[in-house]
Amino acid sequence: MDDKLIDLRAVSKRYGAVQAVDGIDLSVGRGRMVGLIGHNGAGKSTLFKMMLGLIEPSAGEVRICGVATGDAGFRDVRRRIGYLPESFVAYDNLTGLELLHLFADLKKVARSACGNVLERVGLAAAAGRRVGGYSKGMRQRLGFAQLLLGAPELVFLDEPTNGLDPDGIHDFYRILHQLRAEGATIVITSHILAEIQERVDELVILSGGKVAAQGTLAQLRAGTSMPAEIRLVARSGGAARVIAALRGHQVRVERDCIRVPCAPRQKMQVLQLLSSLDDAIDDVAIHEPSLEDLFFGLGGRHARAA
Ligand SMILES: Nc1ncnc2c1ncn2[C@@H]1O[C@H](COP(=O)(O)OP(=O)(O)OP(=O)(O)O)[C@@H](O)[C@H]1O
């Protein structure tokens, strides 16, 4: 069994003068949940469309479930893939259930599966209502419901949490994690980096059509020289002692917060220095670089400027 569910080799896509995707090598193992991030125009949707077999690469090869997207056999693979596009289009004059029946017919899935799927996304009570009266979040849930039909082995979701409230986002990731626990492989794009960073197994950062970095958040952090930051709140009258104790370290004071940037190997040393100042310090926290920090550090800003 091929455990590389997604395998891209030297894949490029050019639209006239625009090099949308530029020589990407990427593989994703079975059962992984991957976050694909990048600025507007970085090439995420183009990559999705090539992985779905909707457009052909200009160069290179895209293999999904071991089959090249250009092969005749890819039609069967396509049935094992679920896709939620960035703008999910629903027919307003149908009810939620009728719309799902339509998708079930197209996917050759029994209509009897639809009730259960609507229940799963929290739309059971609205199943008989016309989609025209659904809120933006409800439409997004409906899009998610059609993706779940037929228990797909591989799912692609393009900006799936747009329009969802915090409860909706929480529910959405809960179902996604269940899907992964059932064995599905998941690729998800998002512009909300804080939302995605703790929820996926690994991240792929696209910049200017190329992979700027790939790995777990910890691997991405280790791959950059970006320091963590120890943040302290001194007790009244204690700041001067804390700053004196940190002599030789870079220190920034902002309002009531003392910030100490630290390379990984310096963290314990700084904490040791601080441990003797218990009576001068009110609070201490370590802030590791966020995905947003890494994103800008790894070329996100460059990609936007390009
Ligand atoms: N059909 C097309 N014809 C011409 N250029 C295109 C086409 N589709 C995409 N592009 C261009 O290819 C580049 C990558 O676009 P793509 O939609 O893949 O980026 P994206 O990362 O998905 O962006 P967003 O976050 O805005 O959805 C952009 O410069 C875009 O203008």
The ligand as a Gaussian input file, in Angstrom:
#p B3LYP/6-31G(d) Opt

LIG

0 1
 N       -7.220000      30.913000     -14.325000
 C       -6.212000      31.747000     -14.138000
 N       -5.744000      32.511000     -15.151000
 C       -4.695000      33.338000     -14.977000
 N       -4.029000      33.498000     -13.794000
 C       -4.454000      32.770000     -12.750000
 C       -5.564000      31.860000     -12.861000
 N       -5.756000      31.284000     -11.655000
 C       -4.818000      31.798000     -10.831000
 N       -4.046000      32.680000     -11.485000
 C       -2.902000      33.432000     -10.923000
 O       -2.031000      32.483000     -10.329000
 C       -1.492000      32.975000      -9.115000
 C       -1.844000      31.998000      -7.981000
 O       -3.253000      32.052000      -7.774000
 P       -3.995000      31.123000      -6.722000
 O       -5.460000      31.396000      -6.883000
 O       -3.530000      29.726000      -6.883000
 O       -3.447000      31.694000      -5.345000
 P       -4.010000      31.468000      -3.852000
 O       -2.802000      31.231000      -3.006000
 O       -5.060000      30.428000      -3.863000
 O       -4.635000      32.885000      -3.530000
 P       -5.879000      33.274000      -2.545000
 O       -5.351000      33.150000      -1.148000
 O       -6.152000      34.685000      -2.940000
 O       -7.028000      32.336000      -2.836000
 C       -2.065000      34.360000      -8.939000
 O       -1.125000      35.288000      -9.444000
 C       -3.316000      34.350000      -9.796000
 O       -3.624000      35.638000     -10.275000

